Amino acid sequence: MKLILTPYSKGEFQLVKAFVRNGIEVPAGFVFDGASIPRPLWTIFAPHEYLTSSVTHDYGYAMATELYDEGYYVTGLRSGFRRLIWRSLGLW
């Protein structure tokens, strides 16, 4: 399936049409920042070459964050503590 997007804001894109890759459907309207590759490395790894991978990665990350936060909200864990746990997972 072809990736159809439009510029959204500086460094961000918005899907014009839903995109499916490896059984994962990213809905139309989803906003993502593309591949977060530091500018000095763009000559080696051009960010636009990785948009199909980065849209599914960013969508998966957004859904994981939402599910995580919702799960802990239901348990009554305070939002500050939920954020602390989520950030510490990034260190792991």
RODO-2510 file (C-alpha; in nm, 4 decimals, decimal comma):
residues 92
     n   res          X          Y          Z
     1     m     0,0000     0,0000     0,0000
     2     k     0,1295     0,3441    -0,0885
     3     l     0,2010     0,5976     0,1849
     4     i     0,0037     0,9175     0,1141
     5     l     0,0793     1,2087     0,3440
     6     t     0,0878     1,5843     0,3639
     7     p     0,3114     1,8233     0,5600
     8     y     0,1524     1,9008     0,8967
     9     s     0,3946     2,1287     1,0767
    10     k     0,7708     2,1690     1,0850
    11     g     0,9145     1,8186     1,0735
    12     e     0,5753     1,6470     1,0977
    13     f     0,3510     1,4700     0,8491
    14     q    -0,0154     1,3710     0,8480
    15     l    -0,1546     1,0608     0,6783
    16     v    -0,4092     1,1488     0,4112
    17     k    -0,5217     0,7883     0,3666
    18     a    -0,5036     0,4929     0,6070
    19     f    -0,1816     0,2949     0,5713
    20     v    -0,1409    -0,0808     0,6286
    21     r     0,1928    -0,2529     0,6771
    22     n     0,2520    -0,6008     0,8202
    23     g    -0,1091    -0,6207     0,9375
    24     i    -0,0928    -0,2895     1,1260
    25     e    -0,3389    -0,0253     1,0073
    26     v    -0,2485     0,3350     1,0800
    27     p    -0,5606     0,5526     1,0432
    28     a    -0,5901     0,8543     0,8149
    29     g    -0,5195     1,1752     1,0051
    30     f    -0,2405     1,0271     1,2181
    31     v     0,0399     1,2800     1,2708
    32     f     0,4002     1,1621     1,3050
    33     d     0,7481     1,3097     1,2919
    34     g     0,9103     1,0666     1,0516
    35     a     1,2423     0,9069     1,1324
    36     s     1,4099     1,0941     1,4181
    37     i     1,7566     1,0893     1,2681
    38     p     1,9978     1,3633     1,3814
    39     r     2,0671     1,6124     1,1013
    40     p     2,4448     1,5379     1,0802
    41     l     2,3578     1,1785     0,9828
    42     w     2,1140     1,2725     0,7044
    43     t     2,3805     1,2238     0,4376
    44     i     2,4080     0,8597     0,5449
    45     f     2,0493     0,7909     0,6583
    46     a     1,8032     1,0162     0,4741
    47     p     1,4876     1,0448     0,6927
    48     h     1,2477     1,0383     0,3958
    49     e     1,3678     0,6888     0,3050
    50     y     1,2287     0,5484     0,6298
    51     l     0,8800     0,7023     0,6365
    52     t     0,6929     0,3735     0,5878
    53     s     0,8773     0,2208     0,8826
    54     s     0,8568     0,5290     1,0996
    55     v     0,4803     0,5751     1,0582
    56     t     0,4097     0,2225     1,1863
    57     h     0,6700     0,2642     1,4634
    58     d     0,5279     0,5986     1,5784
    59     y     0,1710     0,4669     1,5667
    60     g     0,2664     0,1581     1,7666
    61     y     0,4432     0,3728     2,0240
    62     a     0,1442     0,6072     2,0509
    63     m    -0,0926     0,3132     2,1037
    64     a     0,1381     0,1541     2,3632
    65     t     0,1555     0,4823     2,5530
    66     e    -0,2222     0,5175     2,5465
    67     l    -0,2820     0,1598     2,6627
    68     y    -0,0215     0,1899     2,9364
    69     d    -0,1641     0,5154     3,0684
    70     e    -0,5209     0,3883     3,0532
    71     g    -0,4285     0,0690     3,2366
    72     y    -0,2684     0,2525     3,5236
    73     y    -0,5475     0,5115     3,5347
    74     v    -0,7978     0,2335     3,5961
    75     t    -0,5899     0,1117     3,8908
    76     g    -0,6012     0,4594     4,0469
    77     l    -0,2275     0,5260     4,0249
    78     r    -0,1564     0,9011     4,0309
    79     s    -0,0619     1,0550     3,6952
    80     g     0,2780     1,1808     3,8165
    81     f     0,3752     0,8347     3,9309
    82     r     0,2465     0,6812     3,6036
    83     r     0,4723     0,9181     3,4060
    84     l     0,7703     0,8345     3,6269
    85     i     0,7237     0,4613     3,5652
    86     w     0,6766     0,5149     3,1882
    87     r     0,9940     0,7242     3,1616
    88     s     1,1933     0,4720     3,3632
    89     l     1,0913     0,2012     3,1140
    90     g     1,2826     0,3970     2,8488
    91     l     1,6015     0,3455     3,0517
    92     w     1,5558    -0,0299     3,0485
***
